Amino acid sequence: MKKQYVTNFSPAEYFGCDGADPATGPWAEWFAGKADFFDPDYAQFVWWHVCEMQLLFCDIGAALGEPVGRSPGEFEASINWHLGLAESHLGGSLQLDNPFAFDSDVSGIHDADGRTSAMILLAYAIWCIDRMIDALRVGDAKTAAAAATYGLRALELTHEYRDDFPEVKARLESKRQRERANARYATDEKQADKNFVRECWHEWQKQPDRYRSKAAFARDVIEKSKHLQSTKVIEDWCREWEIANRKSAGRLRIVPVDR
């Protein structure tokens, strides 16, 4: 039986993931906050990087002419094969190690253009994230921090060491575009949330008896919103609008006198 190196989630289930929210499996549960050990915001951050690892793994494999991107099964089998190749070369089971040392230790594997080494490094990055999840489950903060750092740094090393590969350049540009799109989306979402709260605030000014305080208003607005979470932010917005209204009222009172 082939050894399964990634055990907390199936890479095959997320084959082709592009950074969009996962719809199924453990990552969907972690996003939804259904696991006490995994903060949903942190899960989202890690997820984006796992998607990048998997996509780049497929892109480099395709450049080598390997069938890693043809099906979920072949993709996951290739990750396991490359990790097995690393173990065979190292002469023992994989251990958490900083990616600089790991990459140096496996550099002796016969590799004409460096792409096999890059795929091993990416497979190792995915394996590190899996070890991070193991550590989070048991509350081992020290190991979780090391595994997360090693995994994310291994991804960055792939970009740094292999940036002359056309597929790496293309993936890096795609990543930048996605980050810009995510930033715009986040900005748009925040503005939409603020507009919604302001409309509610205006209604409150017309009917002051609806809420006894800003805190009460903020709690009610959060219950009606899909994205808002901080009552403090909403209360700060209320103060901002109150100040703006007072300034506006003051300006309106300063009216030139007809002579």
KOLZASE-117882 format. One line per 10 residues: their letters; for each residue x, y, z of N, C-alpha, C. Coordinates in nm, 4 decimals. Layout:
N
a = X Y Z X Y Z X Y Z; ...
***
This chain:
259
mkkqyvtnfs = 0.0849 -0.1206 0.0000 0.0000 0.0000 0.0000 0.0881 0.1251 0.0000; 0.0555 0.2199 -0.0847 0.1314 0.3427 -0.0940 0.1135 0.4255 0.0344; 0.2208 0.4882 0.0784 0.2158 0.5700 0.1995 0.1416 0.6999 0.1721; 0.0521 0.7360 0.2643 -0.0222 0.8607 0.2539 0.0419 0.9610 0.3485; 0.1022 1.0637 0.2943 0.1776 1.1579 0.3761 0.0906 1.2697 0.4334; -0.0106 1.3112 0.3599 -0.0994 1.4188 0.4049 -0.2266 1.3545 0.4583; -0.2528 1.3702 0.5873 -0.3582 1.2915 0.6523 -0.4761 1.3729 0.7047; -0.4590 1.5040 0.7208 -0.5682 1.5851 0.7757 -0.6677 1.6305 0.6700; -0.6271 1.6257 0.5448 -0.7160 1.6573 0.4335 -0.6636 1.5848 0.3110; -0.7479 1.5671 0.2132 -0.7066 1.4996 0.0905 -0.6702 1.6027 -0.0148
paeyfgcdga = -0.5433 1.6093 -0.0575 -0.5088 1.7018 -0.1660 -0.5952 1.6791 -0.2898; -0.6325 1.5518 -0.3150 -0.7148 1.5207 -0.4316 -0.8498 1.5915 -0.4249; -0.9065 1.6050 -0.3047 -1.0373 1.6698 -0.2897 -1.0301 1.8172 -0.3298; -0.9123 1.8763 -0.3138 -0.8961 2.0184 -0.3448 -0.8098 2.0399 -0.4686; -0.8080 1.9406 -0.5525 -0.7358 1.9488 -0.6796 -0.7909 2.0649 -0.7631; -0.7022 2.1541 -0.8086 -0.7449 2.2675 -0.8881 -0.7956 2.3851 -0.8073; -0.7819 2.3797 -0.6746 -0.8293 2.4908 -0.5921 -0.7571 2.6189 -0.6337; -0.8299 2.7287 -0.6379 -0.7725 2.8533 -0.6878 -0.7773 2.9656 -0.5849; -0.8021 2.9314 -0.4604 -0.8097 3.0329 -0.3564 -0.9516 3.0700 -0.3182; -1.0493 3.0271 -0.3983 -1.1901 3.0506 -0.3616 -1.2226 2.9688 -0.2359
dpatgpwaew = -1.3245 3.0116 -0.1624 -1.3604 2.9403 -0.0398 -1.3910 2.7942 -0.0695; -1.3361 2.7019 0.0092 -1.3650 2.5599 -0.0117 -1.5105 2.5284 0.0213; -1.5716 2.4428 -0.0598 -1.7140 2.4128 -0.0415 -1.7370 2.2831 0.0360; -1.6364 2.1974 0.0425 -1.6546 2.0663 0.1046 -1.5343 2.0317 0.1916; -1.5491 1.9210 0.2637 -1.4366 1.8638 0.3361 -1.3919 1.9432 0.4570; -1.2782 1.9030 0.5148 -1.2315 1.9668 0.6381 -1.2004 2.1156 0.6247; -1.1496 2.1585 0.5088 -1.1198 2.3012 0.4955 -1.2461 2.3851 0.5033; -1.3562 2.3348 0.4499 -1.4838 2.4067 0.4599 -1.5271 2.4177 0.6067; -1.5050 2.3122 0.6833 -1.5403 2.3137 0.8254 -1.4511 2.4108 0.9023; -1.3221 2.4126 0.8691 -1.2304 2.5042 0.9375 -1.2649 2.6484 0.9044
fagkadffdp = -1.3044 2.6741 0.7792 -1.3474 2.8090 0.7397 -1.4688 2.8519 0.8206; -1.5579 2.7578 0.8477 -1.6832 2.7884 0.9165 -1.6661 2.7969 1.0684; -1.5435 2.7779 1.1163 -1.5187 2.7858 1.2593 -1.5701 2.6674 1.3377; -1.5800 2.5512 1.2735 -1.6342 2.4329 1.3398 -1.5298 2.3538 1.4169; -1.4043 2.3998 1.4135 -1.2976 2.3328 1.4886 -1.2384 2.4318 1.5877; -1.2402 2.3974 1.7157 -1.1901 2.4871 1.8186 -1.0409 2.5159 1.8020; -0.9688 2.4225 1.7418 -0.8235 2.4365 1.7340 -0.7773 2.5255 1.6189; -0.8684 2.5596 1.5248 -0.8269 2.6294 1.4033 -0.9114 2.7559 1.3867; -0.8513 2.8725 1.4117 -0.9221 2.9987 1.3932 -0.9613 3.0148 1.2466; -1.0861 3.0488 1.2154 -1.1301 3.0557 1.0752 -1.0541 3.1581 0.9913
dyaqfvwwhv = -1.0176 3.2722 1.0497 -0.9412 3.3709 0.9731 -0.8018 3.3180 0.9400; -0.7426 3.2487 1.0348 -0.6109 3.1896 1.0099 -0.6228 3.0762 0.9082; -0.7308 2.9991 0.9169 -0.7536 2.8922 0.8196 -0.7613 2.9486 0.6787; -0.8277 3.0628 0.6630 -0.8381 3.1251 0.5311 -0.7004 3.1673 0.4807; -0.6209 3.2260 0.5679 -0.4856 3.2688 0.5309 -0.4009 3.1495 0.4846; -0.4049 3.0415 0.5609 -0.3261 2.9231 0.5254 -0.3794 2.8600 0.3970; -0.5116 2.8594 0.3820 -0.5744 2.7993 0.2644 -0.5231 2.8619 0.1355; -0.5136 2.9940 0.1327 -0.4644 3.0622 0.0125 -0.3261 3.0104 -0.0268; -0.2423 2.9869 0.0716 -0.1068 2.9402 0.0436 -0.1056 2.7931 0.0013; -0.1925 2.7132 0.0624 -0.2020 2.5728 0.0205 -0.2455 2.5647 -0.1256
cemqllfcdi = -0.3410 2.6471 -0.1644 -0.3842 2.6496 -0.3048 -0.2677 2.6865 -0.3961; -0.1904 2.7836 -0.3562 -0.0745 2.8247 -0.4354 0.0261 2.7101 -0.4485; 0.0506 2.6391 -0.3389 0.1428 2.5248 -0.3418 0.0956 2.4196 -0.4420; -0.0327 2.3884 -0.4350 -0.0864 2.2828 -0.5216 -0.0874 2.3243 -0.6683; -0.1265 2.4483 -0.6956 -0.1302 2.4947 -0.8345 0.0093 2.4983 -0.8956; 0.1055 2.5464 -0.8202 0.2418 2.5548 -0.8713 0.3011 2.4155 -0.8905; 0.2675 2.3241 -0.8016 0.3109 2.1846 -0.8155 0.2626 2.1277 -0.9486; 0.1361 2.1525 -0.9798 0.0804 2.1034 -1.1069 0.1459 2.1714 -1.2270; 0.1690 2.3009 -1.2171 0.2275 2.3751 -1.3297 0.3685 2.3255 -1.3609; 0.4480 2.3043 -1.2569 0.5851 2.2560 -1.2802 0.5822 2.1129 -1.3315
gaalgepvgr = 0.4903 2.0321 -1.2778 0.4772 1.8951 -1.3263 0.4385 1.8906 -1.4730; 0.3496 1.9814 -1.5122 0.3083 1.9868 -1.6527 0.4267 2.0231 -1.7415; 0.5133 2.1139 -1.6943 0.6313 2.1524 -1.7721 0.7280 2.0350 -1.7876; 0.7254 1.9434 -1.6917 0.8092 1.8234 -1.6988 0.7445 1.7138 -1.7832; 0.6192 1.7344 -1.8216 0.5480 1.6324 -1.8975 0.4890 1.5233 -1.8109; 0.4790 1.5487 -1.6789 0.4210 1.4500 -1.5879 0.2685 1.4664 -1.5834; 0.1963 1.3584 -1.5562 0.0488 1.3626 -1.5601 -0.0149 1.4112 -1.4297; 0.0551 1.4960 -1.3536 0.0038 1.5331 -1.2213 -0.1228 1.6165 -1.2282; -0.1450 1.6856 -1.3393 -0.2610 1.7717 -1.3475 -0.3782 1.7135 -1.4223; -0.3729 1.5845 -1.4520 -0.4806 1.5234 -1.5312 -0.6015 1.4846 -1.4484
spgefeasin = -0.5778 1.4451 -1.3251 -0.6887 1.4009 -1.2404 -0.6514 1.4194 -1.0940; -0.7513 1.4295 -1.0052 -0.7221 1.4427 -0.8625 -0.6379 1.3272 -0.8088; -0.6688 1.2063 -0.8543 -0.5947 1.0899 -0.8060 -0.4476 1.0945 -0.8443; -0.4195 1.1296 -0.9690 -0.2811 1.1377 -1.0140 -0.2071 1.2514 -0.9435; -0.2768 1.3582 -0.9174 -0.2177 1.4716 -0.8467 -0.1733 1.4302 -0.7065; -0.2630 1.3671 -0.6311 -0.2284 1.3261 -0.4952 -0.1210 1.2181 -0.4956; -0.1293 1.1267 -0.5909 -0.0279 1.0219 -0.6013 0.1101 1.0817 -0.6273; 0.1147 1.1892 -0.7065 0.2415 1.2528 -0.7367 0.3005 1.3205 -0.6138; 0.2156 1.3832 -0.5322 0.2647 1.4435 -0.4075 0.3270 1.3355 -0.3196; 0.2572 1.2226 -0.3043 0.3098 1.1136 -0.2226 0.4390 1.0567 -0.2812
whlglaeshl = 0.4448 1.0463 -0.4136 0.5643 0.9914 -0.4781 0.6857 1.0809 -0.4540; 0.6683 1.2112 -0.4663 0.7805 1.3028 -0.4469 0.8257 1.3055 -0.3008; 0.7323 1.2948 -0.2071 0.7709 1.2879 -0.0665 0.8414 1.1553 -0.0366; 0.7953 1.0476 -0.1001 0.8631 0.9194 -0.0858 1.0041 0.9238 -0.1424; 1.0195 0.9940 -0.2535 1.1519 1.0103 -0.3140 1.2452 1.0844 -0.2186; 1.1923 1.1856 -0.1513 1.2727 1.2592 -0.0539 1.3137 1.1695 0.0620; 1.2198 1.0915 0.1132 1.2518 0.9995 0.2226 1.3584 0.8989 0.1815; 1.3444 0.8463 0.0623 1.4424 0.7490 0.0130 1.5817 0.8102 0.0058; 1.5877 0.9339 -0.0412 1.7166 1.0023 -0.0539 1.7751 1.0361 0.0836; 1.6861 1.0749 0.1779 1.7313 1.1132 0.3112 1.7635 0.9925 0.3980
ggslqldnpf = 1.7121 0.8756 0.3594 1.7395 0.7536 0.4357 1.6586 0.7401 0.5628; 1.5421 0.8022 0.5671 1.4564 0.7912 0.6849 1.3293 0.8707 0.6676; 1.2440 0.8659 0.7703 1.1157 0.9362 0.7638 1.1356 1.0870 0.7595; 1.0412 1.1556 0.6970 1.0459 1.3012 0.6917 1.0377 1.3599 0.8325; 1.1160 1.4624 0.8548 1.1144 1.5349 0.9812 1.0991 1.6831 0.9505; 1.0357 1.7559 1.0416 1.0259 1.9003 1.0236 1.1655 1.9615 1.0287; 1.1986 2.0352 0.9262 1.3283 2.1000 0.9181 1.3106 2.2286 0.8387; 1.3961 2.3260 0.8627 1.3792 2.4498 0.7882 1.4000 2.4220 0.6396; 1.3269 2.4898 0.5532 1.3274 2.4558 0.4102 1.4614 2.4748 0.3418; 1.5470 2.5630 0.3958 1.6801 2.5789 0.3373 1.7593 2.4495 0.3533
afdsdvsgih = 1.7544 2.3929 0.4754 1.8254 2.2679 0.5019 1.7636 2.1530 0.4233; 1.6293 2.1464 0.4210 1.5632 2.0383 0.3478 1.5999 2.0424 0.2004; 1.5931 2.1604 0.1406 1.6234 2.1735 -0.0014 1.7675 2.1342 -0.0299; 1.8572 2.1699 0.0607 1.9982 2.1336 0.0435 2.0170 1.9830 0.0549; 1.9454 1.9203 0.1483 1.9604 1.7758 0.1703 1.9100 1.6928 0.0530; 1.8083 1.7422 -0.0180 1.7544 1.6641 -0.1303 1.8119 1.7090 -0.2643; 1.9046 1.8039 -0.2613 1.9572 1.8580 -0.3869 2.0376 1.7565 -0.4664; 2.0798 1.6484 -0.4013 2.1591 1.5480 -0.4722 2.0770 1.4550 -0.5590; 1.9453 1.4660 -0.5522 1.8605 1.3828 -0.6377 1.8828 1.4208 -0.7830; 1.8994 1.3189 -0.8684 1.9240 1.3456 -1.0103 1.8096 1.4282 -1.0674
dadgrtsami = 1.8466 1.5475 -1.1161 1.7444 1.6430 -1.1582 1.8061 1.7340 -1.2631; 1.7695 1.7129 -1.3870 1.8361 1.7832 -1.4978 1.8184 1.9341 -1.4907; 1.6969 1.9807 -1.4683 1.6749 2.1259 -1.4745 1.6217 2.1885 -1.3459; 1.6134 2.1107 -1.2397 1.5691 2.1650 -1.1114 1.4214 2.1543 -1.0852; 1.3457 2.1080 -1.1806 1.2007 2.1042 -1.1613 1.1592 1.9939 -1.0636; 1.2265 1.8802 -1.0671 1.1925 1.7739 -0.9719 1.2193 1.8206 -0.8299; 1.3312 1.8895 -0.8098 1.3621 1.9432 -0.6772 1.2563 2.0437 -0.6332; 1.2094 2.1242 -0.7271 1.1049 2.2215 -0.6955 0.9767 2.1519 -0.6542; 0.9428 2.0448 -0.7223 0.8208 1.9716 -0.6878 0.8338 1.9047 -0.5512; 0.9528 1.8552 -0.5204 0.9759 1.7967 -0.3881 0.9603 1.9033 -0.2804
llayaiwcid = 1.0144 2.0224 -0.3066 1.0045 2.1310 -0.2089 0.8594 2.1724 -0.1881; 0.7800 2.1767 -0.2942 0.6384 2.2118 -0.2817 0.5595 2.1029 -0.2094; 0.5911 1.9773 -0.2409 0.5255 1.8670 -0.1702 0.5590 1.8734 -0.0211; 0.6839 1.9089 0.0094 0.7259 1.9252 0.1483 0.6492 2.0396 0.2144; 0.6258 2.1483 0.1404 0.5494 2.2614 0.1941 0.4084 2.2170 0.2344; 0.3434 2.1391 0.1482 0.2091 2.0884 0.1790 0.2137 1.9965 0.3004; 0.3171 1.9117 0.3069 0.3340 1.8210 0.4204 0.3536 1.8993 0.5497; 0.4276 2.0095 0.5452 0.4475 2.0930 0.6636 0.3147 2.1500 0.7144; 0.2290 2.1945 0.6225 0.0986 2.2469 0.6641 0.0162 2.1374 0.7315; 0.0280 2.0161 0.6805 -0.0425 1.9040 0.7422 0.0101 1.8789 0.8834
rmidalrvgd = 0.1429 1.8928 0.9031 0.2009 1.8761 1.0368 0.1568 1.9912 1.1288; 0.1406 2.1095 1.0727 0.0905 2.2213 1.1509 -0.0476 2.1896 1.2069; -0.1331 2.1312 1.1231 -0.2687 2.0974 1.1669 -0.2643 1.9910 1.2757; -0.1758 1.8923 1.2607 -0.1571 1.7922 1.3668 -0.1258 1.8608 1.4994; -0.0320 1.9559 1.4941 0.0115 2.0235 1.6163 -0.0996 2.1100 1.6755; -0.1766 2.1772 1.5897 -0.2875 2.2575 1.6394 -0.3907 2.1714 1.7119; -0.4129 2.0535 1.6614 -0.5129 1.9640 1.7214 -0.4797 1.9316 1.8663; -0.3506 1.9213 1.8975 -0.3093 1.8818 2.0333 -0.2568 2.0003 2.1140; -0.2721 2.1211 2.0595 -0.2302 2.2393 2.1328 -0.0802 2.2571 2.1437; -0.0057 2.2023 2.0492 0.1398 2.2147 2.0484 0.1781 2.3392 1.9680
aktaaaaaty = 0.1783 2.4531 2.0349 0.2012 2.5804 1.9670 0.3413 2.5889 1.9057; 0.4399 2.5338 1.9738 0.5779 2.5404 1.9254 0.5927 2.4707 1.7914; 0.5405 2.3493 1.7822 0.5497 2.2740 1.6571 0.4626 2.3353 1.5490; 0.3444 2.3817 1.5865 0.2539 2.4434 1.4882 0.3189 2.5651 1.4247; 0.3838 2.6481 1.5070 0.4484 2.7689 1.4546 0.5623 2.7325 1.3601; 0.6428 2.6334 1.3993 0.7554 2.5923 1.3147 0.7060 2.5341 1.1823; 0.6067 2.4466 1.1892 0.5566 2.3811 1.0683 0.4954 2.4829 0.9722; 0.4187 2.5776 1.0249 0.3576 2.6792 0.9392 0.4655 2.7648 0.8728; 0.5629 2.8069 0.9507 0.6706 2.8908 0.8970 0.7501 2.8170 0.7910; 0.7840 2.6919 0.8176 0.8609 2.6134 0.7206 0.7823 2.5929 0.5912
glralelthe = 0.6519 2.5633 0.6056 0.5701 2.5403 0.4864 0.5590 2.6635 0.3988; 0.5307 2.7783 0.4602 0.5153 2.9019 0.3822 0.6489 2.9478 0.3238; 0.7571 2.9265 0.3990 0.8885 2.9664 0.3465 0.9310 2.8757 0.2324; 0.8950 2.7485 0.2384 0.9275 2.6570 0.1283 0.8600 2.7020 -0.0010; 0.7376 2.7515 0.0115 0.6679 2.8044 -0.1061 0.7428 2.9249 -0.1626; 0.7840 3.0146 -0.0747 0.8564 3.1329 -0.1209 0.9908 3.0954 -0.1839; 1.0561 2.9942 -0.1287 1.1835 2.9504 -0.1861 1.1656 2.8988 -0.3282; 1.0539 2.8349 -0.3534 1.0271 2.7867 -0.4890 1.0250 2.9038 -0.5861; 0.9612 3.0118 -0.5463 0.9586 3.1312 -0.6308 1.0987 3.1902 -0.6467; 1.1726 3.1959 -0.5375 1.3042 3.2597 -0.5415 1.4061 3.1784 -0.6223
yrddfpevka = 1.4066 3.0493 -0.6000 1.5064 2.9644 -0.6647 1.4706 2.9318 -0.8090; 1.3432 2.9264 -0.8398 1.3015 2.8795 -0.9718 1.2313 2.9887 -1.0519; 1.2628 3.1143 -1.0225 1.1885 3.2213 -1.0882 1.2200 3.2352 -1.2364; 1.3156 3.1555 -1.2852 1.3425 3.1582 -1.4289 1.2561 3.0587 -1.5048; 1.1818 2.9742 -1.4310 1.0898 2.8822 -1.4973 0.9696 2.9625 -1.5469; 0.9315 2.9505 -1.6735 0.8143 3.0263 -1.7231 0.6884 3.0001 -1.6425; 0.6704 2.8743 -1.6000 0.5479 2.8426 -1.5261 0.5474 2.9071 -1.3878; 0.6656 2.9253 -1.3284 0.6738 2.9914 -1.1984 0.6449 3.1405 -1.2141; 0.7000 3.2007 -1.3190 0.6719 3.3412 -1.3465 0.5224 3.3639 -1.3670; 0.4613 3.2745 -1.4433 0.3181 3.2877 -1.4714 0.2362 3.2733 -1.3431
rleskrqrer = 0.2749 3.1789 -1.2585 0.2018 3.1574 -1.1341 0.2195 3.2748 -1.0390; 0.3403 3.3314 -1.0360 0.3652 3.4458 -0.9496 0.2805 3.5652 -0.9923; 0.2712 3.5879 -1.1236 0.1886 3.6982 -1.1721 0.0411 3.6717 -1.1421; 0.0002 3.5467 -1.1562 -0.1372 3.5105 -1.1241 -0.1654 3.5356 -0.9766; -0.0665 3.5034 -0.8932 -0.0812 3.5252 -0.7492 -0.0968 3.6741 -0.7195; -0.0144 3.7555 -0.7840 -0.0231 3.9001 -0.7621 -0.1588 3.9540 -0.8047; -0.2077 3.9056 -0.9185 -0.3384 3.9500 -0.9660 -0.4487 3.9092 -0.8680; -0.4369 3.7867 -0.8166 -0.5362 3.7386 -0.7217 -0.5326 3.8202 -0.5925; -0.4110 3.8533 -0.5471 -0.3982 3.9327 -0.4252 -0.4590 4.0717 -0.4446; -0.4350 4.1292 -0.5643 -0.4938 4.2602 -0.5914 -0.6465 4.2506 -0.5947
anaryatdek = -0.6966 4.1439 -0.6557 -0.8417 4.1251 -0.6630 -0.9008 4.1049 -0.5241; -0.8312 4.0262 -0.4415 -0.8787 4.0026 -0.3050 -0.8801 4.1323 -0.2249; -0.7767 4.2152 -0.2462 -0.7698 4.3425 -0.1752 -0.8858 4.4332 -0.2169; -0.9131 4.4368 -0.3481 -1.0250 4.5185 -0.3955 -1.1573 4.4659 -0.3409; -1.1706 4.3337 -0.3407 -1.2944 4.2733 -0.2900 -1.3146 4.3075 -0.1423; -1.2047 4.2957 -0.0644 -1.2141 4.3257 0.0783 -1.2522 4.4709 0.1005; -1.1943 4.5611 0.0205 -1.2270 4.7029 0.0324 -1.3733 4.7283 -0.0021; -1.4196 4.6663 -0.1108 -1.5591 4.6822 -0.1522 -1.6551 4.6286 -0.0462; -1.6191 4.5127 0.0119 -1.7043 4.4530 0.1144 -1.7121 4.5443 0.2368; -1.5972 4.5988 0.2762 -1.5960 4.6864 0.3929 -1.6792 4.8110 0.3673
qadknfvrec = -1.6678 4.8679 0.2476 -1.7444 4.9877 0.2156 -1.8941 4.9584 0.2121; -1.9293 4.8410 0.1577 -2.0711 4.8021 0.1542 -2.1256 4.7864 0.2951; -2.0450 4.7265 0.3837 -2.0859 4.7113 0.5231 -2.1077 4.8474 0.5884; -2.0130 4.9388 0.5631 -2.0223 5.0711 0.6250 -2.1441 5.1469 0.5723; -2.1728 5.1343 0.4436 -2.2907 5.2002 0.3860 -2.4191 5.1474 0.4499; -2.4235 5.0144 0.4698 -2.5408 4.9533 0.5322 -2.5603 5.0068 0.6741; -2.4509 5.0139 0.7503 -2.4603 5.0632 0.8880 -2.5035 5.2093 0.8895; -2.4519 5.2868 0.7945 -2.4877 5.4293 0.7921 -2.6359 5.4489 0.7643; -2.6912 5.3673 0.6756 -2.8344 5.3756 0.6487 -2.9149 5.3462 0.7754; -2.8701 5.2423 0.8482 -2.9363 5.2072 0.9742 -2.9220 5.3208 1.0748
whewqkqpdr = -2.8048 5.3828 1.0776 -2.7796 5.4926 1.1708 -2.8709 5.6111 1.1410; -2.8873 5.6419 1.0130 -2.9765 5.7518 0.9751 -3.1193 5.7242 1.0227; -3.1641 5.6004 1.0096 -3.2978 5.5638 1.0569 -3.3080 5.5816 1.2081; -3.1984 5.5479 1.2773 -3.1967 5.5638 1.4230 -3.2079 5.7116 1.4617; -3.1435 5.7998 1.3833 -3.1497 5.9435 1.4146 -3.2920 5.9961 1.3998; -3.3686 5.9358 1.3091 -3.5083 5.9765 1.2902 -3.5967 5.9229 1.4025; -3.5553 5.8073 1.4597 -3.6328 5.7444 1.5665 -3.5390 5.7127 1.6831; -3.5007 5.8115 1.7606 -3.3998 5.7934 1.8665 -3.4352 5.6883 1.9710; -3.5643 5.6607 1.9868 -3.6060 5.5655 2.0905 -3.5796 5.4199 2.0517; -3.5366 5.3968 1.9307 -3.5164 5.2578 1.8853 -3.4030 5.1892 1.9608
yrskaafard = -3.3003 5.2665 1.9983 -3.1855 5.2082 2.0696 -3.1481 5.2986 2.1859; -3.1072 5.2364 2.2967 -3.0719 5.3125 2.4164 -2.9277 5.3635 2.4107; -2.8442 5.2998 2.3270 -2.7028 5.3375 2.3231 -2.6403 5.2934 2.1918; -2.5196 5.3415 2.1678 -2.4453 5.2980 2.0489 -2.4172 5.1478 2.0555; -2.3904 5.0991 2.1764 -2.3616 4.9566 2.1920 -2.4819 4.8720 2.1513; -2.6000 4.9151 2.1916 -2.7217 4.8415 2.1561 -2.7438 4.8460 2.0049; -2.7212 4.9626 1.9474 -2.7325 4.9767 1.8015 -2.6347 4.8839 1.7308; -2.5092 4.8830 1.7778 -2.4056 4.8009 1.7147 -2.4395 4.6521 1.7218; -2.4906 4.6080 1.8371 -2.5259 4.4664 1.8508 -2.6375 4.4271 1.7545; -2.7349 4.5149 1.7382 -2.8461 4.4851 1.6484 -2.8008 4.4821 1.5031
viekskhlqs = -2.7140 4.5750 1.4651 -2.6661 4.5803 1.3274 -2.5846 4.4549 1.2929; -2.5026 4.4101 1.3869 -2.4218 4.2904 1.3629 -2.5106 4.1691 1.3351; -2.6206 4.1574 1.4071 -2.7118 4.0452 1.3856 -2.7743 4.0483 1.2469; -2.7861 4.1668 1.1879 -2.8475 4.1808 1.0556 -2.7454 4.1720 0.9427; -2.6181 4.1698 0.9758 -2.5131 4.1720 0.8747 -2.4471 4.0353 0.8610; -2.3973 4.0071 0.7411 -2.3283 3.8802 0.7145 -2.1795 3.8873 0.7479; -2.1217 4.0082 0.7451 -1.9768 4.0204 0.7540 -1.9271 4.0913 0.8791; -2.0064 4.1814 0.9346 -1.9595 4.2610 1.0476 -1.9445 4.1765 1.1733; -1.8380 4.2054 1.2495 -1.8118 4.1280 1.3708 -1.7777 4.2147 1.4911; -1.7292 4.3354 1.4682 -1.6807 4.4194 1.5777 -1.7799 4.5302 1.6122
tkviedwcre = -1.8332 4.5267 1.7351 -1.9220 4.6336 1.7797 -1.8439 4.7635 1.7980; -1.7169 4.7521 1.8356 -1.6343 4.8723 1.8547 -1.6209 4.9511 1.7247; -1.5977 4.8803 1.6139 -1.5855 4.9470 1.4848 -1.7137 5.0225 1.4525; -1.8273 4.9598 1.4770 -1.9559 5.0239 1.4472 -1.9770 5.1464 1.5364; -1.9429 5.1353 1.6631 -1.9558 5.2496 1.7533 -1.8641 5.3641 1.7100; -1.7439 5.3301 1.6625 -1.6519 5.4337 1.6127 -1.7104 5.5033 1.4902; -1.7743 5.4256 1.4034 -1.8399 5.4861 1.2871 -1.9488 5.5835 1.3309; -2.0254 5.5432 1.4315 -2.1330 5.6302 1.4814 -2.0754 5.7630 1.5304; -1.9658 5.7571 1.6040 -1.9024 5.8804 1.6539 -1.8537 5.9656 1.5367; -1.7991 5.8993 1.4366 -1.7509 5.9698 1.3166 -1.8647 6.0460 1.2505
weianrksag = -1.9801 5.9824 1.2371 -2.0942 6.0473 1.1715 -2.1536 6.1576 1.2587; -2.1518 6.1366 1.3906 -2.2026 6.2397 1.4804 -2.1185 6.3671 1.4696; -1.9871 6.3485 1.4674 -1.8965 6.4645 1.4556 -1.9201 6.5363 1.3232; -1.9324 6.4572 1.2155 -1.9566 6.5164 1.0839 -2.0875 6.5945 1.0827; -2.1912 6.5400 1.1486 -2.3210 6.6081 1.1529 -2.3127 6.7390 1.2306; -2.2386 6.7377 1.3430 -2.2250 6.8593 1.4233 -2.1521 6.9677 1.3449; -2.0467 6.9261 1.2737 -1.9723 7.0231 1.1928 -2.0606 7.0797 1.0823; -2.1382 6.9905 1.0203 -2.2267 7.0348 0.9134 -2.3317 7.1314 0.9663; -2.3858 7.1021 1.0842 -2.4874 7.1890 1.1435 -2.4279 7.3251 1.1766; -2.3039 7.3244 1.2241 -2.2366 7.4500 1.2567 -2.2162 7.5362 1.1343
rlrivpvdr = -2.1800 7.4735 1.0241 -2.1610 7.5495 0.9005 -2.2922 7.6093 0.8509; -2.4002 7.5307 0.8688 -2.5284 7.5781 0.8203 -2.5788 7.6987 0.9005; -2.5347 7.7082 1.0283 -2.5805 7.8201 1.1108 -2.5099 7.9515 1.0746; -2.3954 7.9393 1.0112 -2.3211 8.0611 0.9752 -2.3730 8.1130 0.8420; -2.4753 8.1948 0.8473 -2.5421 8.2454 0.7262 -2.5167 8.3944 0.7168; -2.4686 8.4437 0.6023 -2.4457 8.5870 0.5862 -2.5752 8.6647 0.6091; -2.5647 8.7797 0.6758 -2.6812 8.8645 0.7025 -2.6981 8.9631 0.5888; -2.8215 8.9718 0.5352 -2.8480 9.0689 0.4279 -2.8416 9.2093 0.4860; -2.7786 9.2958 0.4134 -2.7691 9.4339 0.4581 -2.8437 9.5246 0.3611
***
